[in-house]
Amino acid sequence: MRILIIHNHYKEAGGEDTVFFAEANLLEEHGHEVRKLALSNNNVTSIKQKLEAAFGVIYNRRSAKLIEHEIKAFKPDVVHVHNFFPLVSPAVFYVCHKYKVPVVMTLHNYRLICPSALLHYNGKVQLENVHKVFPTDAIRKKVYRNSAFQTASVVLATGVHKLLGTWQNKVTKFIVLTPGAANLFLNSSLKPKSEQLVVKPNFSEDMGVGEENREDYYLYIGRLTPEKGIETLLKAQQLNPFNLKIVGDGPLRSMVAQQAAKQPGVEYLGFRKREEAMQLLKKAKALIFSSEWMETFGMTIVEAFATGTPVIAANIGGAAHLVQHKYNGLHYTPQNAQELAEQIEVLEQNPVLAHELGKNARTTYEQQYTSEVNYKLLLQVYQSAIGQKEKLASTTLVVEASF
């Protein structure tokens, strides 16, 4: 099978970039012909380039020509889009439709139904935009990068294509990462057909099971941003002092570093390469996944499962689905530092439970999140998309012949 994988990198690397490369490598390892077409926001530096990107969010002609060239040269059986905003633009779906190539798109975030992309701003989860074709109030609130202009560009790009029927008619399959995310998209202004949505989680390579006897610390790995629940995590550590190591970088770096300097038991390690972070994970008593927005997934949770490390997670979004309370981890109410502190205490007082949770975490990984399991699921999505496109083409020919 020939697969063209398209992605628009953000200025700061994130989980979507990781999945883009991981799935491409997985397909290549199984003998498929894979071509990666990637654009990057880092290449947009001049005023002219920024204006071109802004005015091309609805349909970028330059990107359309580039994609058309790739399709003609590579002749893919299927095109898989990870992120099209802003440089690729929805032009990708029209070019693929023109050449009758089925399109699969992974919904890594909520941008198509909320310009914030996170369903989280002003310090809390916000669902007010989910059912609006043009959520203009979001522009006034500057929900995307605190910019009215940039928010307006997202509202315009997604809204126009809702009216044009792009999402229903030009995308063959949408991959959603959890059943909860599927329900949210299904009952939104996106209005996808139910058969368009396929639940397929992300996966993690097998890093091996961690140490049997864990060291005396809990671990946070991730971006240091408000929606990640960093403040709740630090408050919990104050309420019930435990040894906490924090790995990551982001806008709240200074705050975290200051708290670590004066708060006994807190150690801020800054950014660490993935290999280093995984070694820390293998020695930790548990991973704390404190995110307070409705994450579509939770890659660090699956990585923790792979190492046999239990996860203490806020009961929201992807974490609510991935972590099963008292089976492979523990839940607490989002933003509730007291509950988080109590769940830490549960593990502290119950080493047998902690061991059992870690054992079940590894079982969960082996059953659901290995590369082999994921490859089979991904291939099924592609085959379904190709079959659906061929069936539609066949039906079209019959209808045309009848006229």
C-alpha positions as CSV (number, residue, x, y, z in Angstrom):
1,M,0.0,0.0,0.0
2,R,1.2,3.5,-0.8
3,I,0.4,6.1,1.9
4,L,1.0,9.8,1.7
5,I,1.1,11.3,5.2
6,I,0.7,15.0,5.5
7,H,1.4,17.2,8.5
8,N,1.7,20.8,9.5
9,H,4.3,21.1,12.3
10,Y,3.8,23.7,15.0
11,K,6.6,26.0,16.1
12,E,6.9,24.0,19.3
13,A,7.1,20.2,18.9
14,G,4.3,18.3,20.5
15,G,2.4,15.0,20.7
16,E,1.0,15.3,17.1
17,D,4.5,15.4,15.7
18,T,5.5,12.3,17.7
19,V,2.5,10.4,16.3
20,F,3.1,11.6,12.8
21,F,6.7,10.1,12.8
22,A,5.7,7.0,14.8
23,E,2.9,5.9,12.5
24,A,5.1,6.6,9.4
25,N,7.9,4.5,10.8
26,L,5.4,1.7,11.8
27,L,4.0,1.5,8.3
28,E,7.5,1.5,6.7
29,E,8.5,-1.3,9.0
30,H,5.6,-3.4,7.7
31,G,6.7,-2.9,4.1
32,H,4.4,-0.1,2.9
33,E,5.6,2.7,0.7
34,V,5.3,5.8,2.7
35,R,5.9,9.4,1.7
36,K,5.9,12.2,4.3
37,L,4.9,15.7,3.2
38,A,5.4,18.2,6.1
39,L,5.2,21.9,6.3
40,S,6.4,23.9,9.3
41,N,5.2,27.1,11.0
42,N,8.9,27.8,11.8
43,N,9.3,28.7,8.1
44,V,6.8,31.5,8.4
45,T,9.0,34.4,9.6
46,S,8.5,37.5,7.4
47,I,5.4,39.8,7.4
48,K,4.6,38.7,3.9
49,Q,4.8,35.0,4.8
50,K,2.5,35.6,7.8
51,L,0.0,37.5,5.7
52,E,0.0,34.7,3.1
53,A,-0.5,32.1,5.7
54,A,-3.4,34.1,7.3
55,F,-5.2,34.7,4.0
56,G,-4.6,31.1,2.9
57,V,-6.3,29.4,5.9
58,I,-9.4,28.7,3.9
59,Y,-7.7,27.5,0.8
60,N,-3.9,27.7,0.3
61,R,-3.2,27.6,-3.4
62,R,0.5,27.1,-3.0
63,S,0.0,24.1,-0.7
64,A,-2.7,22.8,-3.1
65,K,-0.2,22.8,-6.0
66,L,2.4,21.0,-3.8
67,I,0.0,18.3,-2.7
68,E,-1.2,17.9,-6.3
69,H,2.4,17.3,-7.4
70,E,2.9,14.7,-4.7
71,I,-0.3,12.8,-5.6
72,K,0.6,12.8,-9.3
73,A,4.2,11.6,-8.6
74,F,3.5,9.1,-5.8
75,K,0.0,7.9,-6.7
76,P,-1.0,7.1,-3.1
77,D,-3.7,4.6,-2.3
78,V,-4.7,6.8,0.7
79,V,-3.7,10.1,2.1
80,H,-3.5,10.5,5.9
81,V,-3.7,14.1,7.3
82,H,-2.5,14.8,10.9
83,N,-2.7,18.5,10.9
84,F,-3.6,21.0,8.1
85,F,-3.6,24.3,10.1
86,P,-2.6,26.8,8.9
87,L,-0.2,26.2,6.0
88,V,-1.6,23.1,4.4
89,S,-5.2,24.3,4.8
90,P,-8.4,22.4,3.8
91,A,-7.1,22.6,0.2
92,V,-5.7,19.1,0.8
93,F,-9.2,17.6,1.0
94,Y,-10.2,19.2,-2.3
95,V,-7.1,18.1,-4.1
96,C,-7.5,14.5,-2.9
97,H,-11.2,14.6,-3.9
98,K,-10.2,15.8,-7.4
99,Y,-7.9,12.8,-7.8
100,K,-10.3,10.4,-6.1
101,V,-7.9,9.5,-3.4
102,P,-9.5,8.6,0.0
103,V,-8.5,10.8,2.9
104,V,-8.1,9.8,6.5
105,M,-7.7,12.6,9.1
106,T,-6.7,12.2,12.8
107,L,-8.5,14.5,15.1
108,H,-5.6,15.2,17.6
109,N,-7.4,18.2,19.1
110,Y,-10.7,20.1,19.0
111,R,-9.8,22.9,16.6
112,L,-12.7,22.0,14.2
113,I,-15.3,22.6,16.9
114,C,-13.5,25.2,19.0
115,P,-10.9,27.8,17.9
116,S,-8.9,27.3,21.2
117,A,-8.3,23.7,20.0
118,L,-8.3,22.7,23.7
119,L,-11.9,23.4,24.9
120,H,-10.1,25.2,27.7
121,Y,-9.5,28.9,28.3
122,N,-9.9,31.4,31.1
123,G,-8.8,28.8,33.5
124,K,-11.5,26.2,32.9
125,V,-13.1,23.8,30.4
126,Q,-15.3,25.7,27.9
127,L,-18.0,23.9,25.7
128,E,-19.8,27.1,24.5
129,N,-18.3,26.9,21.0
130,V,-18.9,23.2,20.3
131,H,-22.3,23.6,18.5
132,K,-21.6,26.9,16.8
133,V,-20.6,27.1,13.1
134,F,-19.0,30.5,13.6
135,P,-18.2,31.0,17.3
136,T,-17.7,34.7,16.9
137,D,-17.7,35.4,20.7
138,A,-14.4,33.4,20.8
139,I,-12.8,36.2,18.7
140,R,-13.7,38.8,21.3
141,K,-12.3,36.5,24.0
142,K,-9.1,35.9,22.0
143,V,-9.2,32.2,22.8
144,Y,-6.4,31.2,20.4
145,R,-3.0,32.5,21.4
146,N,-4.6,35.5,23.0
147,S,-5.1,37.0,19.6
148,A,-8.4,38.2,18.1
149,F,-6.8,38.1,14.6
150,Q,-5.5,34.5,14.9
151,T,-8.7,33.3,16.5
152,A,-10.7,34.9,13.7
153,S,-8.6,33.0,11.1
154,V,-9.5,29.7,12.8
155,V,-13.2,30.6,13.1
156,L,-13.3,31.6,9.4
157,A,-11.4,28.5,8.1
158,T,-13.4,25.9,10.1
159,G,-16.8,27.7,9.7
160,V,-16.6,28.2,5.9
161,H,-15.8,24.6,5.4
162,K,-18.7,23.5,7.7
163,L,-21.0,25.5,5.3
164,L,-19.4,24.0,2.3
165,G,-19.8,20.5,3.6
166,T,-16.1,19.8,3.4
167,W,-15.9,17.7,6.6
168,Q,-18.8,15.5,5.6
169,N,-18.0,15.1,1.9
170,K,-14.3,15.4,1.4
171,V,-12.9,13.4,4.4
172,T,-13.4,9.7,4.1
173,K,-12.6,8.7,7.7
174,F,-11.9,10.7,10.9
175,I,-9.7,8.9,13.4
176,V,-10.6,9.8,17.0
177,L,-8.5,8.6,19.9
178,T,-11.1,7.7,22.5
179,P,-14.9,6.9,22.6
180,G,-15.5,10.1,24.6
181,A,-13.9,12.3,21.9
182,A,-16.0,10.4,19.3
183,N,-19.2,11.3,21.1
184,L,-18.2,14.9,21.4
185,F,-17.4,15.3,17.7
186,L,-20.5,13.4,16.6
187,N,-22.7,15.8,18.6
188,S,-21.1,19.0,17.4
189,S,-21.2,21.6,14.7
190,L,-18.8,19.4,12.7
191,K,-21.8,17.1,12.0
192,P,-19.8,14.1,10.7
193,K,-21.6,11.0,9.5
194,S,-21.4,8.3,12.1
195,E,-19.6,6.0,9.7
196,Q,-16.9,8.6,9.2
197,L,-15.7,8.3,12.8
198,V,-13.3,5.5,13.8
199,V,-11.8,5.1,17.3
200,K,-8.1,4.2,17.1
201,P,-5.8,5.1,20.0
202,N,-2.2,6.2,19.7
203,F,0.6,3.7,20.7
204,S,3.9,3.6,22.3
205,E,7.0,1.6,21.6
206,D,7.8,-1.0,24.3
207,M,10.4,0.6,26.6
208,G,10.4,-2.5,28.9
209,V,9.0,-2.9,32.4
210,G,10.5,-0.6,35.1
211,E,12.2,-1.6,38.3
212,E,10.4,-3.9,40.7
213,N,11.3,-1.8,43.7
214,R,10.6,1.8,42.9
215,E,12.4,4.8,44.2
216,D,10.6,7.2,46.5
217,Y,9.2,9.8,44.1
218,Y,6.3,10.6,41.9
219,L,6.8,12.0,38.4
220,Y,5.2,14.6,36.1
221,I,6.2,14.7,32.5
222,G,4.7,17.3,30.1
223,R,4.2,20.9,29.0
224,L,4.2,23.5,31.8
225,T,1.0,25.3,30.9
226,P,-2.1,26.2,33.0
227,E,-4.4,23.6,31.5
228,K,-2.0,20.9,32.4
229,G,-2.9,21.3,36.1
230,I,0.6,22.2,37.3
231,E,-0.7,24.5,40.1
232,T,-3.1,21.9,41.4
233,L,-0.2,19.4,41.4
234,L,2.0,21.8,43.5
235,K,-0.8,22.5,45.9
236,A,-1.4,18.8,46.5
237,Q,2.3,18.4,47.2
238,Q,2.0,21.2,49.9
239,L,-1.0,19.5,51.5
240,N,0.6,16.1,51.7
241,P,4.4,16.5,51.1
242,F,5.7,13.8,48.8
243,N,8.8,13.6,46.6
244,L,7.9,15.0,43.2
245,K,10.1,15.3,40.1
246,I,8.8,17.6,37.3
247,V,10.1,17.1,33.8
248,G,9.1,19.6,31.0
249,D,9.2,23.1,29.8
250,G,6.7,25.9,28.9
251,P,5.2,29.2,29.9
252,L,5.0,28.3,33.6
253,R,8.7,27.3,33.8
254,S,9.7,30.2,36.1
255,M,6.8,29.6,38.5
256,V,7.6,25.9,38.7
257,A,11.3,26.6,39.3
258,Q,10.5,29.1,42.0
259,Q,8.2,26.7,43.8
260,A,10.8,23.9,43.5
261,A,13.4,26.2,45.1
262,K,11.3,26.9,48.2
263,Q,9.1,23.8,48.4
264,P,10.8,20.8,50.1
265,G,10.4,17.6,48.1
266,V,9.8,19.2,44.7
267,E,12.6,18.9,42.1
268,Y,12.4,20.6,38.8
269,L,14.5,18.8,36.2
270,G,13.6,21.0,33.2
271,F,13.4,19.5,29.7
272,R,14.8,16.0,29.3
273,K,15.3,13.9,26.2
274,R,12.7,11.1,25.9
275,E,15.2,8.4,26.8
276,E,16.0,10.2,30.1
277,A,12.3,10.8,30.9
278,M,11.5,7.1,30.3
279,Q,14.3,6.1,32.7
280,L,12.9,8.3,35.4
281,L,9.4,6.8,34.7
282,K,10.8,3.3,35.2
283,K,11.9,4.2,38.7
284,A,8.9,6.3,39.8
285,K,6.2,5.1,42.1
286,A,3.6,6.6,39.8
287,L,3.1,9.1,37.0
288,I,0.8,12.0,37.9
289,F,-1.3,13.1,34.9
290,S,-2.8,16.3,36.2
291,S,-4.2,17.8,33.0
292,E,-7.4,19.7,33.5
293,W,-8.6,20.0,29.9
294,M,-10.4,17.4,27.8
295,E,-7.2,15.9,26.2
296,T,-8.1,13.7,23.2
297,F,-5.6,11.1,24.5
298,G,-2.6,11.0,26.8
299,M,0.7,9.7,25.4
300,T,2.6,9.8,28.7
301,I,-0.2,7.6,30.3
302,V,0.4,4.9,27.7
303,E,4.2,5.3,28.1
304,A,3.7,4.8,31.9
305,F,1.6,1.7,31.2
306,A,4.4,0.3,29.0
307,T,6.8,0.5,31.9
308,G,4.4,-1.0,34.4
309,T,3.9,2.3,36.2
310,P,0.5,3.2,37.6
311,V,-1.0,6.6,36.8
312,I,-2.8,9.0,39.1
313,A,-4.9,11.1,36.8
314,A,-7.5,13.9,36.8
315,N,-10.8,12.2,35.8
316,I,-11.4,14.1,32.6
317,G,-10.9,13.7,28.8
318,G,-8.6,11.0,27.5
319,A,-7.3,10.2,31.0
320,A,-10.8,9.3,32.1
321,H,-10.9,6.6,29.5
322,L,-7.3,5.4,29.6
323,V,-7.0,5.1,33.4
324,Q,-9.3,2.7,35.1
325,H,-9.7,3.6,38.7
326,K,-8.2,1.0,41.1
327,Y,-7.2,-1.2,38.1
328,N,-4.2,0.5,36.4
329,G,-4.2,3.8,38.3
330,L,-6.3,6.2,40.4
331,H,-8.6,9.0,39.5
332,Y,-9.3,12.3,41.3
333,T,-11.5,15.3,40.5
334,P,-9.9,17.9,38.2
335,Q,-8.5,21.0,40.0
336,N,-9.1,19.3,43.4
337,A,-5.7,19.3,45.1
338,Q,-7.0,17.7,48.3
339,E,-8.3,14.7,46.3
340,L,-5.0,14.3,44.5
341,A,-3.1,14.4,47.8
342,E,-5.4,11.7,49.1
343,Q,-4.8,9.5,46.2
344,I,-1.0,9.8,46.7
345,E,-1.6,8.8,50.3
346,V,-3.6,5.7,49.1
347,L,-0.5,4.5,47.2
348,E,1.8,5.4,50.1
349,Q,-0.2,3.3,52.5
350,N,-0.9,0.4,50.2
351,P,2.3,-0.9,48.5
352,V,0.4,-4.1,47.5
353,L,-2.2,-2.1,45.7
354,A,0.6,0.0,44.0
355,H,2.2,-3.2,42.8
356,E,-1.1,-4.6,41.5
357,L,-1.9,-1.3,39.7
358,G,1.5,-1.4,38.0
359,K,1.1,-5.0,36.9
360,N,-2.4,-4.2,35.4
361,A,-0.9,-1.1,33.7
362,R,1.5,-3.3,31.8
363,T,-1.3,-5.7,30.9
364,T,-3.4,-2.8,29.6
365,Y,-0.5,-1.7,27.4
366,E,0.1,-5.2,26.0
367,Q,-3.6,-5.6,25.2
368,Q,-4.3,-2.2,23.7
369,Y,-1.4,0.1,23.0
370,T,1.5,-1.9,21.4
371,S,2.7,-1.0,17.9
372,E,1.5,-4.4,16.6
373,V,-2.1,-3.9,17.9
374,N,-2.0,-0.3,16.5
375,Y,-0.7,-1.4,13.1
376,K,-3.7,-3.7,12.6
377,L,-6.1,-1.0,13.6
378,L,-4.5,1.6,11.3
379,L,-4.5,-0.8,8.4
380,Q,-8.2,-1.5,8.9
381,V,-8.9,2.2,8.8
382,Y,-7.0,2.6,5.5
383,Q,-8.6,-0.5,4.0
384,S,-12.1,0.8,5.0
385,A,-11.4,4.2,3.6
386,I,-10.2,2.7,0.3
387,G,-13.2,0.4,0.1
388,Q,-15.6,3.2,0.8
389,K,-14.1,5.4,-1.9
390,E,-14.2,2.5,-4.4
391,K,-17.8,1.8,-3.6
392,L,-18.7,5.4,-4.0
393,A,-16.9,5.6,-7.4
394,S,-18.7,2.5,-8.5
395,T,-22.1,3.9,-7.5
396,T,-21.3,7.1,-9.3
397,L,-20.6,5.2,-12.5
398,V,-23.8,3.3,-12.3
399,V,-25.8,6.5,-11.7
400,E,-24.1,8.2,-14.6
401,A,-24.7,5.2,-16.9
402,S,-28.4,5.3,-16.0
403,F,-28.7,8.8,-17.4
